[in-house]
Amino acid sequence: MLTISPIPAFNDNYIWHLTRNGEHWVVDPGDAAPVMAELGDTPLSGILITHHHYDHTGGIAELRSRYQCPVIGPASIDGVTDPIADGDQLELLGMPMQVLAVPGHTLDHLALVLHESRDGRDRQHLFCGDTLFAAGCGRLFEGTPAQMHASLGKLAALPPQTLVYCAHEYTLANLRFAEAAEPGNSAVANRLSEVKALRAEQRVTLPSSIGEELATNPFLRCHVPAVAHRAAGHCGMESADEVEVFACLRRWKDSF
């Protein structure tokens, strides 16, 4: 059985730990120390990387030195031993994994979709780094609004039951912005209440699902008139197309 659990790192990062049939993989190990503490004497089978930011890659060299394991990720990243690119189909932990290019946060950003079959049913697990967050999305450090909007659209098209494993615990702050961007959305209000309770107990708010994001994430709701009206108004525009709505939302969130 596949098990996925978060290893906390830094202030709000999650390094995702995947285990199945005695194999152990981690996603975006920005720090080697918490990974080694989690594993103890257990060998690390491999590392998955979504993009080049140091809080996602800083542990590669030390983990590689200790475990001599493969590192799968964008070709642009030092330490990657097995480069991957958009459209690649791999096998990981005995299951198929799909690679999607999702530029915007960075130009080299990839998302990884692991396909699990359990009890006769298919389940998908999305490891999206800093592209899609619970109720939010990443800042545009390198890409354009059009690129990020297209990348989010690619992820939003995944099945609604797809589980979303982003790399930061930003959910509470993101939902507070979502409430401002779409104050009449009862799904946002309900999710905000649930997440406040979880964070009051220092509990993890992830994974979410694509269905939950479609209902509550303003960056996936640029087509919704209420969101478009609020975003355009914030930017001093009477109306805007979806990319312009996204750009307005992102600028608004940057200073929220």
N, C-alpha and C positions, 0 to 999 in steps of 0.2 A: 504494500500500500504506500502511495506517495504521501509524505509528510512535508509541509512547508511551514516554517516558523521564523519569526524575526529575531535577529541578533541586534540589539541596540548599539549604536555607535555615535560618538560625538554628542551633540546636544539633541538632535532630532532625526538622525539617519537610521534607516533600517537596512541591514545586510540580510537578505533572504537566504535561508538555509534549507536546501532541498535534500531529502533523503528517500531512498527506495532501494530495497534489496541489497543493503549494505553499502551503497554508494552515497557519498556526501558531496554536494556542490554548493557553492555560494554565489550570490549575485551582488556585484558592485561592492567589493570589500575595500572601503576607503581606509580602514584600519585593520591591520593583521591581528592585533592583540585580542580583541573580543572574539574573533573567529577561532584563534588557537585555544582560548579559554573554553569556548563552547565545545570544541572537538576533543580536548584532552589528548588521549593517546590514539584517537581514531584518525586514520589517514584522510586527507582531503582528496577527493577524486578529480575535482576541477573547479574552474572559476568562469563565470559569465560576466561580461561587461557590457553596459549599455551606451556609455559615452565617456569622454575623456576628463571630466572634471575630477580634481584630486580627491574630493570626498567620496568618490566612487572607485578610484584606482590606486589610492595611496598604499594599500596593503599588498598589491600584486607582487612586488619584488621579494618581500619577506616570506610570503606564502609560497611562492615558487621555489625559493631557496630551501625552505623546510620540507615541502611535500613533493617537489618535482612534478607538479601536476600541469595539465594543459590549461591555457587561458584562451577562451573563445570570446571574440568581440570585434569591434571595428579595426580595420587595418591601420588606422591612423594612430593607434595607441601603443606606446612602448610597453613591451612585455607580453603582448598578445602573440600566442604561438599558432593559433588557428583562426585566421581572419574570416569573417562572415560579412555578407552584404544582403541587400534587399532581395527577397524572393528565395533565398536559400532555404532548403529543407534539410534538417538534421535529425539525428536520433540522440536523445538524451535520457538517461535513466530508463532505457528500454521503451521510450515513448517518442512520437514524432514532435518536432519543434519547428515552428515557422519563424522566419526572420522578416521583420518589416522595417523599412527605413522611415523614420519619423523626425525629419529635420525641423528645427525651430528654436528649441532651447540651445542646442548646438547643431552644427551642420552634419556631424558624424553620428548623430543619435540613432540607435536602433531599439526596437521593441521586440520582445521574444514571446511567442505564444506556444505554450506547452500543452499538448493534447493528451488527456488522460481518459482511459476507458475503465470504468469501475461499475461492477454490478450490472453490466449490460447497458450502461449509460455513458455518454461522452461528456466530459467536462474540460473546459479550457481555462488555463491559468496565464494571465498576461503580466509580464514583467516589463514595466514601461519607464523605469528610471525616473527622470524628471520631466517627462513630456506631459503625461496625464497624472494629476494628483486627485485624491479624494476631494471632490467639490472644487477643484481648481486645475491649474496647469502651470508649467514652468515659465519662468521669465524668458524673454527673447534676448539671449546674449549674443547670438550669431545669426540666427535666421530672421526671416521677415514674417509679418502677420499672416500673409497669404500661405507661406510654407507651414506655419504652425497650425493654422486653421485646417489646412488639408491633412496634416498629420493627425490631428484630433479626429477629423472625419473618418480617417482610415480605422482608428481604434473604435470609434463609436459604431462602426458597421459590424463589429464582432457580435456574436450572439449575446443577448441580454444577460444570460446566466454566467458569462465569462467573469471569473474572479480577477480583480485588479490589485496587483501588488506594486504600489509605488514606493519610492525610496525615502520619503520623509513623513514625519508626523505633523502635517500641516492642517489636518481636517477641521479642527475647531475654528482656526482663523479663516480658513477658506469658506466655511459655512456662514460665518458672520458677514463676509463680503457677499456671498450668494443671497443672503437675506436682504442686503441693501440693493442688490441688482435686480431682485425679483421679490418684492415684499409680500406679494399676494400668493406665493407658492407654499401651500400647506405641507408639501413633501419636504421642502427645505426646513420649515419650522419644526416638523416632527424629527427630522434627522438631527437638527441642531440640538434639540432637547436630549436626544439619545447620546450624542457625542459629548455634551457637557457632563452627563452622568459618568460616562466611561473615563473621561480625562480627570474628573474629580477623584477617581480611584487609580489614576496613573495607568489605565489600561490602554492597550493598543486599539486603534479604531479601524484597522485594516485586517484583511482585504475588504474592499468594497466590490461592487459588481458593475458591469457596463449598464445594466438596467437602472441601477440606483444612480449612476452618474447621469444618465440621460434625463432622469427626473429632477435632479437637484443641482447639477453642475452648470453654472451660467455659461461657461465657455463651450459647452456642447449644446447650448440652447439659444444661439445667436439668431436662429430662425423664428423664435417665439416673439410675437409682437410686443409683449410687455417688457421683455428683456431688451429688445432692439430700441424701444422707445426710451427706456431709462438710460441705456448706454449712449444713444445719440444725444439725448438731452445733457448728459454729463459733459460731452465733448462740444456742446454748443451747436449741434447739427439738428436739422429738422427731420431728416431721415438718413438711413445708411444701409448699404448692402451688408451681407453677412460678414465679409472680411473686415469692412469698416467697423461693424459692431464689435467683432472680436478685438480689433485694435483699440477701440475705445475702452472696452472692458479691461484689457491688459494694462493700458496706461492708468486707468482708474485704480485697479488693484495694486499697481506698483507703489502708489502713494496712499493707499487706504489705511 
